Amino acid sequence: MTSNTQAQAQSKPSAPKPPTPPGFPQRPFIQSFTHDHLAMMPPGQSVDTPLGTVTKNPDGSTSVHMNEAGRAHHSRLVAEETARYGDHPLKNEEGAPQPPITPGGHHYNPFAGSWSDGWKVGQ
């Protein structure tokens, strides 16, 4: 090619790029996620929920990575469960270990003799 032909080849406009398809989320979003949904998920899949991301690991276990809304919701549930737990000797001691509260679980308070659902021992 001559230098004039090379210059013309370089200045030729290239073909227009095809339009990009509309973006799709990398993970599905499920508004109301249940254990039934989790049972149907294949290992390795992640799902976004309003409270964070749920991942079914290759070994079948589950990982939950809460977003800000999820952390706030969890803190509120722990506070409600702790209030339902009742009085105990270390309740107002700063730095003292608090009872292991898991939202949705049943907790026994040996100092009050009651369960978190209100059932009292000896009833």
mmCIF file of the C-alpha atoms, coordinates in Angstrom:
data_MODEL
# 
_entry.id   MODEL 
# 
loop_
_atom_site.group_PDB 
_atom_site.id 
_atom_site.type_symbol 
_atom_site.label_atom_id 
_atom_site.label_alt_id 
_atom_site.label_comp_id 
_atom_site.label_asym_id 
_atom_site.label_entity_id 
_atom_site.label_seq_id 
_atom_site.pdbx_PDB_ins_code 
_atom_site.Cartn_x 
_atom_site.Cartn_y 
_atom_site.Cartn_z 
_atom_site.occupancy 
_atom_site.B_iso_or_equiv 
_atom_site.pdbx_formal_charge 
_atom_site.auth_seq_id 
_atom_site.auth_comp_id 
_atom_site.auth_asym_id 
_atom_site.auth_atom_id 
_atom_site.pdbx_PDB_model_num 
ATOM 1   C CA . MET A 1 1   ? 0.000   0.000   0.000  1.00 0.00 ? 1   MET A CA 1 
ATOM 2   C CA . THR A 1 2   ? 1.067   3.454   -0.595 1.00 0.00 ? 2   THR A CA 1 
ATOM 3   C CA . SER A 1 3   ? 1.095   5.952   2.203  1.00 0.00 ? 3   SER A CA 1 
ATOM 4   C CA . ASN A 1 4   ? -1.970  7.675   0.715  1.00 0.00 ? 4   ASN A CA 1 
ATOM 5   C CA . THR A 1 5   ? -3.945  4.395   0.673  1.00 0.00 ? 5   THR A CA 1 
ATOM 6   C CA . GLN A 1 6   ? -2.866  3.669   4.263  1.00 0.00 ? 6   GLN A CA 1 
ATOM 7   C CA . ALA A 1 7   ? -4.112  7.067   5.410  1.00 0.00 ? 7   ALA A CA 1 
ATOM 8   C CA . GLN A 1 8   ? -7.466  6.499   3.695  1.00 0.00 ? 8   GLN A CA 1 
ATOM 9   C CA . ALA A 1 9   ? -7.812  3.046   5.326  1.00 0.00 ? 9   ALA A CA 1 
ATOM 10  C CA . GLN A 1 10  ? -7.069  4.488   8.763  1.00 0.00 ? 10  GLN A CA 1 
ATOM 11  C CA . SER A 1 11  ? -9.519  7.367   8.369  1.00 0.00 ? 11  SER A CA 1 
ATOM 12  C CA . LYS A 1 12  ? -12.410 5.134   7.237  1.00 0.00 ? 12  LYS A CA 1 
ATOM 13  C CA . PRO A 1 13  ? -15.097 5.024   9.900  1.00 0.00 ? 13  PRO A CA 1 
ATOM 14  C CA . SER A 1 14  ? -15.524 1.618   11.470 1.00 0.00 ? 14  SER A CA 1 
ATOM 15  C CA . ALA A 1 15  ? -18.842 -0.194  11.473 1.00 0.00 ? 15  ALA A CA 1 
ATOM 16  C CA . PRO A 1 16  ? -21.229 1.058   14.143 1.00 0.00 ? 16  PRO A CA 1 
ATOM 17  C CA . LYS A 1 17  ? -21.254 -0.965  17.343 1.00 0.00 ? 17  LYS A CA 1 
ATOM 18  C CA . PRO A 1 18  ? -24.400 -2.999  17.916 1.00 0.00 ? 18  PRO A CA 1 
ATOM 19  C CA . PRO A 1 19  ? -26.635 -1.674  20.700 1.00 0.00 ? 19  PRO A CA 1 
ATOM 20  C CA . THR A 1 20  ? -26.019 -3.229  24.087 1.00 0.00 ? 20  THR A CA 1 
ATOM 21  C CA . PRO A 1 21  ? -28.868 -5.391  25.366 1.00 0.00 ? 21  PRO A CA 1 
ATOM 22  C CA . PRO A 1 22  ? -30.733 -4.159  28.418 1.00 0.00 ? 22  PRO A CA 1 
ATOM 23  C CA . GLY A 1 23  ? -28.928 -4.958  31.625 1.00 0.00 ? 23  GLY A CA 1 
ATOM 24  C CA . PHE A 1 24  ? -30.022 -7.929  33.646 1.00 0.00 ? 24  PHE A CA 1 
ATOM 25  C CA . PRO A 1 25  ? -29.179 -8.375  37.311 1.00 0.00 ? 25  PRO A CA 1 
ATOM 26  C CA . GLN A 1 26  ? -26.348 -10.776 37.996 1.00 0.00 ? 26  GLN A CA 1 
ATOM 27  C CA . ARG A 1 27  ? -28.482 -12.559 40.582 1.00 0.00 ? 27  ARG A CA 1 
ATOM 28  C CA . PRO A 1 28  ? -32.242 -13.013 40.766 1.00 0.00 ? 28  PRO A CA 1 
ATOM 29  C CA . PHE A 1 29  ? -34.107 -10.825 43.258 1.00 0.00 ? 29  PHE A CA 1 
ATOM 30  C CA . ILE A 1 30  ? -36.779 -12.468 45.402 1.00 0.00 ? 30  ILE A CA 1 
ATOM 31  C CA . GLN A 1 31  ? -38.995 -10.191 47.498 1.00 0.00 ? 31  GLN A CA 1 
ATOM 32  C CA . SER A 1 32  ? -40.146 -12.900 49.907 1.00 0.00 ? 32  SER A CA 1 
ATOM 33  C CA . PHE A 1 33  ? -37.516 -15.634 50.384 1.00 0.00 ? 33  PHE A CA 1 
ATOM 34  C CA . THR A 1 34  ? -38.449 -18.834 52.247 1.00 0.00 ? 34  THR A CA 1 
ATOM 35  C CA . HIS A 1 35  ? -36.802 -22.117 53.168 1.00 0.00 ? 35  HIS A CA 1 
ATOM 36  C CA . ASP A 1 36  ? -38.711 -23.698 50.249 1.00 0.00 ? 36  ASP A CA 1 
ATOM 37  C CA . HIS A 1 37  ? -36.901 -21.354 47.852 1.00 0.00 ? 37  HIS A CA 1 
ATOM 38  C CA . LEU A 1 38  ? -33.581 -22.313 49.443 1.00 0.00 ? 38  LEU A CA 1 
ATOM 39  C CA . ALA A 1 39  ? -34.302 -26.027 49.073 1.00 0.00 ? 39  ALA A CA 1 
ATOM 40  C CA . MET A 1 40  ? -34.891 -25.564 45.325 1.00 0.00 ? 40  MET A CA 1 
ATOM 41  C CA . MET A 1 41  ? -31.702 -23.559 44.716 1.00 0.00 ? 41  MET A CA 1 
ATOM 42  C CA . PRO A 1 42  ? -28.828 -25.442 43.091 1.00 0.00 ? 42  PRO A CA 1 
ATOM 43  C CA . PRO A 1 43  ? -25.468 -25.335 44.914 1.00 0.00 ? 43  PRO A CA 1 
ATOM 44  C CA . GLY A 1 44  ? -23.463 -22.244 44.045 1.00 0.00 ? 44  GLY A CA 1 
ATOM 45  C CA . GLN A 1 45  ? -26.459 -19.997 43.287 1.00 0.00 ? 45  GLN A CA 1 
ATOM 46  C CA . SER A 1 46  ? -26.993 -16.620 44.966 1.00 0.00 ? 46  SER A CA 1 
ATOM 47  C CA . VAL A 1 47  ? -30.250 -14.714 45.367 1.00 0.00 ? 47  VAL A CA 1 
ATOM 48  C CA . ASP A 1 48  ? -30.710 -11.078 46.367 1.00 0.00 ? 48  ASP A CA 1 
ATOM 49  C CA . THR A 1 49  ? -33.436 -10.344 48.904 1.00 0.00 ? 49  THR A CA 1 
ATOM 50  C CA . PRO A 1 50  ? -34.545 -7.070  50.523 1.00 0.00 ? 50  PRO A CA 1 
ATOM 51  C CA . LEU A 1 51  ? -32.363 -7.897  53.551 1.00 0.00 ? 51  LEU A CA 1 
ATOM 52  C CA . GLY A 1 52  ? -29.224 -9.135  51.773 1.00 0.00 ? 52  GLY A CA 1 
ATOM 53  C CA . THR A 1 53  ? -27.799 -11.921 49.618 1.00 0.00 ? 53  THR A CA 1 
ATOM 54  C CA . VAL A 1 54  ? -28.400 -15.611 50.281 1.00 0.00 ? 54  VAL A CA 1 
ATOM 55  C CA . THR A 1 55  ? -25.939 -18.091 48.761 1.00 0.00 ? 55  THR A CA 1 
ATOM 56  C CA . LYS A 1 56  ? -26.248 -21.860 48.673 1.00 0.00 ? 56  LYS A CA 1 
ATOM 57  C CA . ASN A 1 57  ? -22.662 -23.082 48.916 1.00 0.00 ? 57  ASN A CA 1 
ATOM 58  C CA . PRO A 1 58  ? -21.377 -26.073 46.908 1.00 0.00 ? 58  PRO A CA 1 
ATOM 59  C CA . ASP A 1 59  ? -21.468 -28.235 50.063 1.00 0.00 ? 59  ASP A CA 1 
ATOM 60  C CA . GLY A 1 60  ? -25.172 -27.434 50.569 1.00 0.00 ? 60  GLY A CA 1 
ATOM 61  C CA . SER A 1 61  ? -24.674 -25.031 53.485 1.00 0.00 ? 61  SER A CA 1 
ATOM 62  C CA . THR A 1 62  ? -26.059 -21.498 53.350 1.00 0.00 ? 62  THR A CA 1 
ATOM 63  C CA . SER A 1 63  ? -24.308 -18.135 53.615 1.00 0.00 ? 63  SER A CA 1 
ATOM 64  C CA . VAL A 1 64  ? -26.200 -14.928 54.308 1.00 0.00 ? 64  VAL A CA 1 
ATOM 65  C CA . HIS A 1 65  ? -24.604 -11.539 53.703 1.00 0.00 ? 65  HIS A CA 1 
ATOM 66  C CA . MET A 1 66  ? -26.911 -8.902  55.158 1.00 0.00 ? 66  MET A CA 1 
ATOM 67  C CA . ASN A 1 67  ? -27.150 -5.413  53.723 1.00 0.00 ? 67  ASN A CA 1 
ATOM 68  C CA . GLU A 1 68  ? -27.855 -2.341  55.893 1.00 0.00 ? 68  GLU A CA 1 
ATOM 69  C CA . ALA A 1 69  ? -31.602 -3.060  56.018 1.00 0.00 ? 69  ALA A CA 1 
ATOM 70  C CA . GLY A 1 70  ? -30.877 -6.667  57.013 1.00 0.00 ? 70  GLY A CA 1 
ATOM 71  C CA . ARG A 1 71  ? -28.530 -5.646  59.822 1.00 0.00 ? 71  ARG A CA 1 
ATOM 72  C CA . ALA A 1 72  ? -31.105 -3.151  61.165 1.00 0.00 ? 72  ALA A CA 1 
ATOM 73  C CA . HIS A 1 73  ? -33.859 -5.790  61.005 1.00 0.00 ? 73  HIS A CA 1 
ATOM 74  C CA . HIS A 1 74  ? -31.664 -8.364  62.776 1.00 0.00 ? 74  HIS A CA 1 
ATOM 75  C CA . SER A 1 75  ? -30.744 -5.879  65.532 1.00 0.00 ? 75  SER A CA 1 
ATOM 76  C CA . ARG A 1 76  ? -34.429 -5.091  66.089 1.00 0.00 ? 76  ARG A CA 1 
ATOM 77  C CA . LEU A 1 77  ? -35.295 -8.805  66.331 1.00 0.00 ? 77  LEU A CA 1 
ATOM 78  C CA . VAL A 1 78  ? -32.443 -9.438  68.790 1.00 0.00 ? 78  VAL A CA 1 
ATOM 79  C CA . ALA A 1 79  ? -33.632 -6.506  70.940 1.00 0.00 ? 79  ALA A CA 1 
ATOM 80  C CA . GLU A 1 80  ? -37.209 -7.881  70.945 1.00 0.00 ? 80  GLU A CA 1 
ATOM 81  C CA . GLU A 1 81  ? -36.024 -11.398 71.836 1.00 0.00 ? 81  GLU A CA 1 
ATOM 82  C CA . THR A 1 82  ? -33.734 -10.054 74.568 1.00 0.00 ? 82  THR A CA 1 
ATOM 83  C CA . ALA A 1 83  ? -36.626 -8.099  76.093 1.00 0.00 ? 83  ALA A CA 1 
ATOM 84  C CA . ARG A 1 84  ? -38.757 -11.251 76.000 1.00 0.00 ? 84  ARG A CA 1 
ATOM 85  C CA . TYR A 1 85  ? -35.933 -13.228 77.651 1.00 0.00 ? 85  TYR A CA 1 
ATOM 86  C CA . GLY A 1 86  ? -36.503 -11.265 80.864 1.00 0.00 ? 86  GLY A CA 1 
ATOM 87  C CA . ASP A 1 87  ? -34.343 -10.290 83.811 1.00 0.00 ? 87  ASP A CA 1 
ATOM 88  C CA . HIS A 1 88  ? -31.053 -11.920 84.641 1.00 0.00 ? 88  HIS A CA 1 
ATOM 89  C CA . PRO A 1 89  ? -28.221 -10.952 87.031 1.00 0.00 ? 89  PRO A CA 1 
ATOM 90  C CA . LEU A 1 90  ? -25.899 -9.526  84.358 1.00 0.00 ? 90  LEU A CA 1 
ATOM 91  C CA . LYS A 1 91  ? -28.565 -7.565  82.477 1.00 0.00 ? 91  LYS A CA 1 
ATOM 92  C CA . ASN A 1 92  ? -27.271 -4.117  83.485 1.00 0.00 ? 92  ASN A CA 1 
ATOM 93  C CA . GLU A 1 93  ? -23.576 -4.962  83.793 1.00 0.00 ? 93  GLU A CA 1 
ATOM 94  C CA . GLU A 1 94  ? -21.566 -3.217  81.114 1.00 0.00 ? 94  GLU A CA 1 
ATOM 95  C CA . GLY A 1 95  ? -19.229 -5.586  79.279 1.00 0.00 ? 95  GLY A CA 1 
ATOM 96  C CA . ALA A 1 96  ? -20.841 -8.671  80.809 1.00 0.00 ? 96  ALA A CA 1 
ATOM 97  C CA . PRO A 1 97  ? -21.760 -11.481 78.412 1.00 0.00 ? 97  PRO A CA 1 
ATOM 98  C CA . GLN A 1 98  ? -25.376 -11.382 77.337 1.00 0.00 ? 98  GLN A CA 1 
ATOM 99  C CA . PRO A 1 99  ? -27.531 -14.443 76.757 1.00 0.00 ? 99  PRO A CA 1 
ATOM 100 C CA . PRO A 1 100 ? -27.050 -16.070 73.345 1.00 0.00 ? 100 PRO A CA 1 
ATOM 101 C CA . ILE A 1 101 ? -30.176 -14.840 71.571 1.00 0.00 ? 101 ILE A CA 1 
ATOM 102 C CA . THR A 1 102 ? -31.003 -16.075 68.071 1.00 0.00 ? 102 THR A CA 1 
ATOM 103 C CA . PRO A 1 103 ? -34.073 -14.493 66.449 1.00 0.00 ? 103 PRO A CA 1 
ATOM 104 C CA . GLY A 1 104 ? -36.775 -17.076 65.935 1.00 0.00 ? 104 GLY A CA 1 
ATOM 105 C CA . GLY A 1 105 ? -35.240 -19.481 68.448 1.00 0.00 ? 105 GLY A CA 1 
ATOM 106 C CA . HIS A 1 106 ? -36.507 -20.631 71.836 1.00 0.00 ? 106 HIS A CA 1 
ATOM 107 C CA . HIS A 1 107 ? -34.532 -19.382 74.813 1.00 0.00 ? 107 HIS A CA 1 
ATOM 108 C CA . TYR A 1 108 ? -34.708 -20.567 78.397 1.00 0.00 ? 108 TYR A CA 1 
ATOM 109 C CA . ASN A 1 109 ? -34.013 -18.097 81.202 1.00 0.00 ? 109 ASN A CA 1 
ATOM 110 C CA . PRO A 1 110 ? -32.895 -20.158 84.225 1.00 0.00 ? 110 PRO A CA 1 
ATOM 111 C CA . PHE A 1 111 ? -33.128 -17.104 86.521 1.00 0.00 ? 111 PHE A CA 1 
ATOM 112 C CA . ALA A 1 112 ? -36.814 -16.498 85.749 1.00 0.00 ? 112 ALA A CA 1 
ATOM 113 C CA . GLY A 1 113 ? -37.664 -20.146 85.091 1.00 0.00 ? 113 GLY A CA 1 
ATOM 114 C CA . SER A 1 114 ? -39.351 -19.290 81.809 1.00 0.00 ? 114 SER A CA 1 
ATOM 115 C CA . TRP A 1 115 ? -38.987 -19.790 78.086 1.00 0.00 ? 115 TRP A CA 1 
ATOM 116 C CA . SER A 1 116 ? -38.953 -16.931 75.582 1.00 0.00 ? 116 SER A CA 1 
ATOM 117 C CA . ASP A 1 117 ? -42.419 -17.932 74.350 1.00 0.00 ? 117 ASP A CA 1 
ATOM 118 C CA . GLY A 1 118 ? -43.879 -17.225 77.812 1.00 0.00 ? 118 GLY A CA 1 
ATOM 119 C CA . TRP A 1 119 ? -44.128 -20.816 79.075 1.00 0.00 ? 119 TRP A CA 1 
ATOM 120 C CA . LYS A 1 120 ? -43.070 -21.085 82.727 1.00 0.00 ? 120 LYS A CA 1 
ATOM 121 C CA . VAL A 1 121 ? -41.505 -24.163 84.241 1.00 0.00 ? 121 VAL A CA 1 
ATOM 122 C CA . GLY A 1 122 ? -43.903 -25.867 86.635 1.00 0.00 ? 122 GLY A CA 1 
ATOM 123 C CA . GLN A 1 123 ? -47.097 -24.694 84.951 1.00 0.00 ? 123 GLN A CA 1 
# 
